[in-house]
Amino acid sequence: METAWMWIGFNLLVLVLLALDLGVLHRRGREIGVREALLLSLGYVTLALLFGAGVHFALGPQAGTEYLTGYLIEKSLSLDNIFVFVLIFLHFGVPKDCQHKVLFWGILGALVMRATLILTGAAIISAFHWVVYVFGAFLVFTGIKMLVTVGQEPDMEKNRINLFMRRHFRVTEGFEGRRFFVRRGGALYLTPLFVVLVLIEFTDVLFALDSIPAIFAITTDPFIVYTSNVFAILGLRALYFALAGIIHRFHYLKYGLSLVLVLVGAKMLVNAWFGGPVVPTQATLGLTVAILGGSMLFSVLKTRATPTAREQREAAHWWVPGSPPVEPGEPEAPEVQASREPERKP
């Protein structure tokens, strides 16, 4: 049984990690290399697994299995965010030395919002058991929707959040270094960097509506749900910089993520209907590993050839909240048009 000290200790650990990241490792907001990003990702994964071992010994083997399964599902679903980050940064042309700042504040906001959603969700499930059926059906529906939208290109120019920000606030034409706000003639202006931050925050909130019910299908223990979510999110920024350049190698992983959502949604519905663990957590963990591992292996084998610029962009096609799909016959974005141009020979 977790105690208040476990909650306090974990949140202190999170604050230390964030302070170390912002105040020591990346205080000057420089561009992060792939090698450094891989080492940071490995560090966060190692910390998450060590914490899982602590959960196993402190709360028991069942809690340890639930934490590991929840962490794996949340970590895999967080790859949704990376596909979207690539699309948003590409469309708005965010300089690489500014991307770390956007992701840091975006993920910090995501931690606060997810904590609120987790505590609210746990309270609702505890008070109204029928909500479990709503969560399960929502996960199955979302997984199927993701399968349908894998190949669609989002129309970022018509994104509702982007249009709302530009219609209701003063926004500068270009970036102003790494600043979110600037003053001109006594008036406060937003920069495109802040618009990107709002888009990322909004995206994470909507994606959390998928990932949080997914882990509630594994356990309703708020401590396990919260800690596995936080560890998955903490390493997301480093994982982005490690994978952004090779995101095309994981194109078929999207199908695996969609199937995982359908799987955990079905598990939630079946267990709720029969009033017990008809589908055990261990089986969910095994199937999740098999689906994700198989989709990653298939992706790597199918994308061995060097991709063109257009193929790289198409690999990053994904659903961006608030963005309708590009309709056939519409003018293409400049970066897509550029990818059509023949390569110039030296």
Secondary structure, 3 states (H helix, E strand, C coil): CCCHHHHHHHHHHHHHHHHHHHHHHCCCCCCCCHHHHHHHHHHHHHHHHHHHHHHHHHHCHHHHHHHHHHHHHHHHHCHHHHHHHHHHHHHHCCCHHHHHHHHHHHHHHHHHHHHHHHHHHHHHHHHCCCHHHHHHHHHHHHHHHHHHCCCCCECHHHCHHHHHHHHHCCECCCCCCCCCEEEECCEEEECHHHHHHHHHHHHHHHHHHHHHHHHHCCCCCHHHHHHHHHHHHHCHHHHHHHHHHHHHHHCCHHHHHHHHHHHHHHHHHHHHHHCCCCCCHHHHHHHHHHHHHHHHHHHHHHCCCCCCHHHHHHHCCCCCCCCCECCCCCCCCHHHHHHHCCCCCC
